[in-house]
Amino acid sequence: MIVVDSLKILIAEDVESNFLYLNAVLSKIKADIVWAKNGREAVELFKEHQDFDLILMDLQMPEMNGYEATRHIKSMNPAIPVIAQTAFAMAEDRAKALDAGCDDYLAKPIRSKDLLNLVEKFMHV
């Protein structure tokens, strides 16, 4: 099991039950989790606190979608890993997420093992 004390993850997710699931899975690695309830909030939180190690970005959110939020965040820090998460799992959705700057993609429902494997891949832990 991965244990990282200093890993800080921003979860951009408008559905509370989805956030709670992701938070529960990531609690296994003892990461510090911050929740943004929409894309605009994710961008604002990133502007204020650029010490995030990883972002989980829901693509379908109110106020600002995950594609636009990812573009804003990547313009501030192109090196920050952003993992798209969406219920839309068509090939063109994956391509659209990667075109927006996402580094990888998870289709919902997200399996805990897949999420932890991606975090490990990007955090090199």
C-alpha positions as CSV (number, residue, x, y, z in Angstrom):
1,M,0.0,0.0,0.0
2,I,1.1,3.5,-0.8
3,V,1.5,5.9,2.2
4,V,2.4,9.5,1.4
5,D,2.2,12.1,4.2
6,S,2.7,15.2,2.1
7,L,0.5,14.4,-1.0
8,K,-2.0,17.2,-1.6
9,I,-4.9,16.4,-4.0
10,L,-7.5,18.8,-5.4
11,I,-10.8,17.0,-6.3
12,A,-13.0,19.0,-8.6
13,E,-16.4,17.2,-8.4
14,D,-19.9,18.6,-8.2
15,V,-21.6,15.5,-6.9
16,E,-21.1,15.0,-3.2
17,S,-21.5,11.2,-3.2
18,N,-18.7,11.0,-5.9
19,F,-16.5,13.2,-3.9
20,L,-17.1,11.1,-0.8
21,Y,-16.1,7.9,-2.7
22,L,-12.9,9.5,-4.1
23,N,-12.0,10.8,-0.6
24,A,-12.6,7.4,1.0
25,V,-10.4,5.7,-1.6
26,L,-7.6,8.3,-1.3
27,S,-7.8,8.1,2.5
28,K,-5.8,4.8,2.1
29,I,-2.8,6.8,1.1
30,K,-3.3,9.5,3.7
31,A,-3.4,12.3,1.2
32,D,-4.5,15.8,2.1
33,I,-7.7,16.3,0.1
34,V,-9.3,19.6,-0.9
35,W,-12.8,19.7,-2.5
36,A,-13.8,22.1,-5.3
37,K,-17.5,21.8,-6.1
38,N,-17.2,23.2,-9.6
39,G,-14.6,24.2,-12.2
40,R,-14.5,27.8,-11.3
41,E,-13.8,27.0,-7.6
42,A,-11.1,24.5,-8.7
43,V,-9.3,27.3,-10.7
44,E,-9.7,29.8,-7.8
45,L,-8.3,27.2,-5.3
46,F,-5.4,26.4,-7.6
47,K,-4.6,30.2,-8.0
48,E,-4.6,30.6,-4.2
49,H,-2.7,27.3,-3.3
50,Q,-0.4,26.1,-6.1
51,D,1.0,23.5,-3.8
52,F,-1.3,20.7,-5.1
53,D,0.5,17.5,-6.3
54,L,-2.4,16.2,-8.4
55,I,-5.9,17.2,-9.5
56,L,-8.8,14.9,-10.2
57,M,-11.1,16.8,-12.5
58,D,-14.7,15.9,-13.2
59,L,-15.4,17.0,-16.8
60,Q,-19.2,17.8,-16.4
61,M,-19.6,20.5,-13.7
62,P,-21.7,23.7,-13.3
63,E,-20.3,27.2,-13.7
64,M,-17.2,26.0,-15.5
65,N,-16.7,22.5,-16.9
66,G,-13.6,20.4,-16.3
67,Y,-12.2,21.0,-19.8
68,E,-12.1,24.8,-19.4
69,A,-10.9,24.5,-15.8
70,T,-8.0,22.2,-16.9
71,R,-7.0,24.7,-19.6
72,H,-6.9,27.5,-17.0
73,I,-4.9,25.5,-14.5
74,K,-2.5,24.1,-17.0
75,S,-1.8,27.7,-18.2
76,M,-0.7,28.5,-14.6
77,N,1.3,25.3,-14.2
78,P,1.7,23.0,-17.2
79,A,3.5,20.4,-15.0
80,I,0.5,19.7,-12.6
81,P,-0.9,16.3,-13.3
82,V,-4.6,16.4,-14.0
83,I,-6.7,13.2,-14.2
84,A,-10.0,13.6,-15.9
85,Q,-13.0,11.7,-14.4
86,T,-16.3,11.4,-16.2
87,A,-19.3,9.2,-16.7
88,F,-19.0,9.8,-20.4
89,A,-16.6,7.1,-21.6
90,M,-16.7,7.4,-25.4
91,A,-13.3,7.5,-27.2
92,E,-14.0,11.0,-28.3
93,D,-14.5,12.1,-24.7
94,R,-11.1,10.7,-23.8
95,A,-9.5,12.5,-26.7
96,K,-11.3,15.8,-25.8
97,A,-10.0,15.5,-22.2
98,L,-6.4,14.9,-23.3
99,D,-6.7,17.8,-25.8
100,A,-7.8,20.1,-23.0
101,G,-4.6,19.2,-21.1
102,C,-5.6,16.3,-18.9
103,D,-2.7,13.8,-18.4
104,D,-5.0,10.8,-18.0
105,Y,-8.6,9.7,-17.8
106,L,-10.8,7.6,-15.6
107,A,-14.3,6.6,-16.6
108,K,-17.0,6.4,-13.9
109,P,-17.8,4.3,-12.1
110,I,-14.2,4.5,-10.9
111,R,-12.6,1.4,-9.5
112,S,-10.5,2.1,-6.4
113,K,-7.6,0.1,-7.8
114,D,-7.5,2.1,-11.0
115,L,-7.6,5.4,-9.1
116,L,-4.7,4.3,-6.8
117,N,-2.7,3.0,-9.7
118,L,-3.0,6.3,-11.5
119,V,-2.0,8.3,-8.4
120,E,1.0,6.1,-7.9
121,K,1.9,6.5,-11.6
122,F,1.9,10.3,-11.4
123,M,3.3,10.7,-7.9
124,H,6.1,8.1,-8.4
125,V,5.5,6.8,-4.9
